[in-house]
């Protein structure tokens, strides 16, 4: 069970896990996407599944830690039996590759008197929280544009429908490498070699 739409980084990880698991289980794993409500729909369905080992959910940290602080949910941490941490997936702040903005300082200067349209995969996701912290600290006004997955934010930036988004490297590397997206910063301290 993947709690975000097909094509995003959580889906990519879920499909890689399913493919790898087949070697060890001797059976196919079917990836089911249950997107919406910042990952809580899929997490809820996973929590309610019979504990027989036939349903495996891929949940994100914010789905389990932040979402319960924002809304009443029908699951809690004790409803899950954790198997493994699968991936650490940092965030990159990106703009259109043709943008005249090349740095955070350019972004701050250019955004004065404007409201930026910011894409993210749901309120209370790590993407949304990273945006909010950065833009509040920098005094940048924004309008949130939620999508079901980061790949939708990427398409919206390239299509000129939104201005900026924080996305993961595994879903954005191709677009960064071919110049369609430009990275302004990473939301962590080390550099990603693939970009």
PyMOL commands that set and color helices and strands:
alter all, ss='L'
color gray80, all
select helices_A, chain A and resi 9-25+37-48+61-65+67-70+77-79+104-111+126-138+150-158+169-177
alter helices_A, ss='H'
color red, helices_A
select strands_A, chain A and resi 91-96+115-120+141-146+164-168+181-186
alter strands_A, ss='S'
color yellow, strands_A
deselect
rebuild
show_as cartoon
